[in-house]
Amino acid sequence: MKGLIIVGSAQRGSHTNALAQYLKDQIESHNEEVTIFDLAEQPLHTLDFTGQNAVPENYQNNAERLRNLAREADFIILGTPNYHGSYSGILKNALDHLTMDDFKMKPVGLVNNSGGIVSAEPLSHLRLIVRSLLGIAVPTQIATHDSDYDKREDGTFYLSNDEFQLRAKLFIDQILSFANNSPYEHLK
Ligand SMILES: Cc1cc2nc3c(=O)[nH]c(=O)nc-3n(C[C@H](O)[C@H](O)[C@H](O)COP(=O)(O)O)c2cc1C
């Protein structure tokens, strides 16, 4: 089984990326494969059908890689910072590069991080999008705050709040359970 985690922060080394790393470790502890696609490290061009703006080759390659990973994934996790009470624009743009064929009847996990007041609203907004893409957004979700993370000596963030660590384990158990017991194969 293969998974994909899309990280939608505009900041490299984001809290959302640290959460994705924690989730990746959990998934790998179940001997399942997962790839993190961090949009701050592999940016995509704004979706544009006008033909008036040349797209640099590295951006085209990033978009193609994302499409391939999404098409092959058995489950997808969407991670976003809270930007203006919702998910980030770059995550929406990444989703606009994908189609229903990438999401249809696949379990989708939703996680976000806020720097201000903790909010799960970005996840409620993403739930609507996942439905439109015919994915199955699992009920458990994770909404953290910057204070749930600490820094290592090298300056990178890690998820340090033990309640969220436990929730992350349950979240992954749920996604893998959906993916492993999918009754929807014939509907894909
Ligand atoms: C454009 C923008 C809008 C933001 N809007 C909110 C907001 O509405 N509520 C909030 O709690 N934090 C807001 N923030 C702060 C981010 O949630 C905060 O920087 C958080 O640490 C981002 O997580 P990350 O490190 O995963 O990118 C905003 C940040 C940016 C750049």
PDBQT file of the ligand as one rigid body, heavy atoms in Angstrom, charges set to zero:
ROOT
HETATM    1  C1  LIG A 201      -1.245  34.425   5.023  1.00  0.00    +0.000 C 
HETATM    2  C2  LIG A 201      -1.319  33.966   6.447  1.00  0.00    +0.000 A 
HETATM    3  C3  LIG A 201      -2.525  33.961   7.095  1.00  0.00    +0.000 A 
HETATM    4  C4  LIG A 201      -2.615  33.503   8.418  1.00  0.00    +0.000 A 
HETATM    5  N1  LIG A 201      -3.839  33.463   9.020  1.00  0.00    +0.000 NA
HETATM    6  C5  LIG A 201      -3.956  32.900  10.253  1.00  0.00    +0.000 A 
HETATM    7  C6  LIG A 201      -5.237  32.767  10.870  1.00  0.00    +0.000 A 
HETATM    8  O1  LIG A 201      -6.259  33.136  10.325  1.00  0.00    +0.000 OA
HETATM    9  N2  LIG A 201      -5.305  32.185  12.088  1.00  0.00    +0.000 N 
HETATM   10  C7  LIG A 201      -4.168  31.746  12.730  1.00  0.00    +0.000 A 
HETATM   11  O2  LIG A 201      -4.280  31.194  13.824  1.00  0.00    +0.000 OA
HETATM   12  N3  LIG A 201      -2.940  31.876  12.180  1.00  0.00    +0.000 NA
HETATM   13  C8  LIG A 201      -2.805  32.441  10.952  1.00  0.00    +0.000 A 
HETATM   14  N4  LIG A 201      -1.585  32.551  10.375  1.00  0.00    +0.000 N 
HETATM   15  C9  LIG A 201      -0.413  32.066  11.109  1.00  0.00    +0.000 C 
HETATM   16  C10 LIG A 201      -0.062  30.643  10.733  1.00  0.00    +0.000 C 
HETATM   17  O3  LIG A 201      -1.128  29.753  11.016  1.00  0.00    +0.000 OA
HETATM   18  C11 LIG A 201       1.193  30.283  11.527  1.00  0.00    +0.000 C 
HETATM   19  O4  LIG A 201       2.285  31.011  10.987  1.00  0.00    +0.000 OA
HETATM   20  C12 LIG A 201       1.502  28.804  11.569  1.00  0.00    +0.000 C 
HETATM   21  O5  LIG A 201       2.663  28.619  12.340  1.00  0.00    +0.000 OA
HETATM   22  C13 LIG A 201       1.715  28.253  10.181  1.00  0.00    +0.000 C 
HETATM   23  O6  LIG A 201       2.037  26.887  10.273  1.00  0.00    +0.000 OA
HETATM   24  P1  LIG A 201       3.246  26.262   9.436  1.00  0.00    +0.000 P 
HETATM   25  O7  LIG A 201       4.523  26.488  10.212  1.00  0.00    +0.000 OA
HETATM   26  O8  LIG A 201       2.883  24.837   9.318  1.00  0.00    +0.000 OA
HETATM   27  O9  LIG A 201       3.265  26.979   8.112  1.00  0.00    +0.000 OA
HETATM   28  C14 LIG A 201      -1.461  33.056   9.085  1.00  0.00    +0.000 A 
HETATM   29  C15 LIG A 201      -0.227  33.077   8.409  1.00  0.00    +0.000 A 
HETATM   30  C16 LIG A 201      -0.149  33.524   7.109  1.00  0.00    +0.000 A 
HETATM   31  C17 LIG A 201       1.179  33.509   6.403  1.00  0.00    +0.000 C 
ENDROOT
TORSDOF 0
